[in-house]
Structures are given as C-alpha cells and as structure tokens.
Amino acid sequence: MPSSNGKDAMSPAAPLELHEVVHIETTEGATLTFTVVGILEDPQASVSYAVLMSDGSDDDEDSQFIVTDLQGTLLDDDEVAQEILDEFLAEAGEDDGDLTEEPS
C-alpha cells in the first residue's frame, strides 16, 4: 500500500510528526486517512516508529491502527508492528490514568 504524507511520490518523504495526516491508497483503490497519534523510539536499535489511527470514526471500536517507520512505510513484520502497537496502547492507557486520577 503506497502512502503519502503530502509530498510528491518521487521525492523523499519528510519524517512523520505527531498529528500529521497520512493518506494511504489500498490495492482496491480506496484511500484511507490516518493521523499520527504516537512516535515510539527503540534506543537499542536506533529506530523510531509512528503509530497512526484512522480518522473515520470517533468510536474506539471502529478505530484502526497501523504502524509505520518515520517515512510512512508500513512495517512488513506483523509481529513487530503488533508489539509496537501494544506498547503504545499500554503507555496511552497509563497516561489516561494519570489524567483522570483524583489528587490525594
């Protein structure tokens, strides 16, 4: 699935940033819109990944997530992508808990 973060397909894409919108064209010709909701770094491997969420719905059950490198290329390794997504969701859950806790 080719992706574009607003740049010409022939020129190198700038690294993705938080809140950036990415349009991905499926093999069926549909265009899906995703927003970068997180960037995770693996300091041991010196690699960073972007977690993107579909803009299609505010309903969490219908939200779709994808994981890319910082240039917007989907990861080929589904297991690595799932690990990154799980880590992102765990961190997001911890952050939400911190925001909703009552001060003692």
Steps between C-alpha positions, in 0.01 A plus 500: 500500500667824395474793737541870468552760767428788267823477299553408137533121472837535324663718768612363838237542770579712804487313830149468638405720793222481759156603371613474137235363262598215267292368210548134409372350178393136520549245224124531436542871425341636818675779689518476878589794723714452811643742756831450680405451867833380634868466426693229682877466503702184545830639636672161483429463128521876427164480323181702539147399406178694445161377623212628292125485565221520244302823493182322389320490834513628855375158618798309645356168377520616138846657525777340299867525586805452280873515575752651260858613498550877522481531120148351499587154369287224652697243697534163327536307827151466653640375832724804544215731399271336758765531773542871423124555498459312830774712659340819371155402629645403840677837529187686385296316764748598770491862386118502503503359853729778617263761361186359658635416846373710787769675704543348849 
